[in-house]
């Protein structure tokens, strides 16, 4: 028996959702809902609703648009109420976050903007300061730590759970057929006319029939994936190739090279180095995947019950 703390973010997806533009902070405006000692403002709702509104406006009109907007607004309001409940509970339990963790998060965010100037400009566009964002990150970390303690640490997956799930869903744990393949792609480009590209492809076809080294030809001529590594694409499954070349590749035996295959991208050649037949995964091979599935199911169940209890004892007032 062991504790499971992986992928908690999947469980919190419907609760700890941040606005599509992560740099969106609170403004002082009309209070819409009071949740214990926390408040939800009209500005918070609008900032979450605005990007969704633009998408809905492109798909709906008139009454349909208003109905969809109302549905989304209610969902956002419910999300924010849950978020405030969790934040208030984290504060009540005096959950602390190390300043170094918050600074590291701020630093990572700034790096994604390329420069501090661009970072601060983005903040300003959202009517935020670095101090505002830092406070937001702190609240998110407090909430996540609370949920880790109240939900994540209490989810237990036993070997019996795993074995039973495997027995009931054995058909889902199948390793599909795979091929380890190299490729060469010759395509027309600025310095290679369509006629010259065809001539080069036909020359490569002749060289391959003369047993020239496939990897060396790929390094020399190919515009395809992994050209510098001799055209190595690694292991591929059905559905990962263009339809017009998939059957040709999977019909090759180990060590065989395809004929020249003409596609819209250009002229392809493939060499299959290894084939793996489809097979059923063993329990030990599927264990990690099963544990993640079971963890998600049990954590969502615990989270739902805990949130219902928080709401039952909370003061929630609509203004």
DASULQUI-V191649 format. One record per pair of residues at least 24 apart in sequence whose ideal C-beta (glycine too) atoms are under 7 Angstrom apart, sorted by the first residue. I is the first residue (numbers start at 0). J is the second residue. If there is no record, write none. Layout:
i-><I I>
j-><J J>
This chain:
i-><0 0 1 2 2 3 3 3 3 4 4 4 5 5 6 6 6 7 7 7 7 9 10 10 10 10 11 13 14 14 14 14 15 15 15 15 16 18 18 19 20 20 22 22 22 22 22 23 24 24 24 24 24 24 26 30 31 32 32 32 32 32 33 33 34 34 34 34 34 34 35 35 35 36 37 37 37 39 39 39 43 44 44 44 44 47 48 48 80 81 84 84 84 85 85 85 86 86 86 88 88 89 89 89 92 94 94 94 96 96 96 100 101 101 101 101 104 105 105 105 105 149 150 150 150 150 151 153 154 154 154 154 156 156 156 160 161 161 161 162 164 164 165 165 165 169 172 172 172 173 173 173 174 174 174 175 175 175 176 176 176 176 176 177 177 177 177 178 178 178 178 178 178 179 179 179 179 180 180 180 180 180 180 180 181 181 181 181 181 181 181 181 181 181 182 182 182 182 182 182 182 183 183 183 183 183 183 183 183 184 184 184 184 184 184 185 185 185 185 186 186 186 187 196 196 200 200 203 204 207 207 213 213>
j-><155 157 156 152 155 154 156 290 294 147 151 152 291 294 291 294 295 146 147 151 298 295 295 298 299 302 146 78 78 81 82 85 82 139 142 143 78 46 47 50 50 125 121 122 125 127 132 125 125 126 127 131 132 135 126 318 318 80 315 316 317 318 316 318 80 83 84 87 313 315 87 313 314 87 83 86 87 79 80 83 79 72 75 76 79 75 72 75 315 306 309 310 313 142 145 146 138 141 142 145 309 141 142 145 145 141 144 145 137 140 141 140 133 136 137 140 136 129 132 133 136 305 298 301 302 305 298 301 294 297 298 301 290 293 294 293 286 289 290 282 289 293 282 285 289 279 279 280 285 277 279 280 277 278 280 236 237 277 236 237 275 276 277 234 235 236 275 234 235 248 249 271 274 233 234 272 273 232 235 248 269 270 271 272 213 214 217 229 230 231 232 269 270 272 223 224 230 232 267 268 269 216 217 220 221 223 230 267 268 221 222 223 264 265 267 220 222 265 266 222 264 265 265 265 266 259 266 268 259 256 268 256 270>
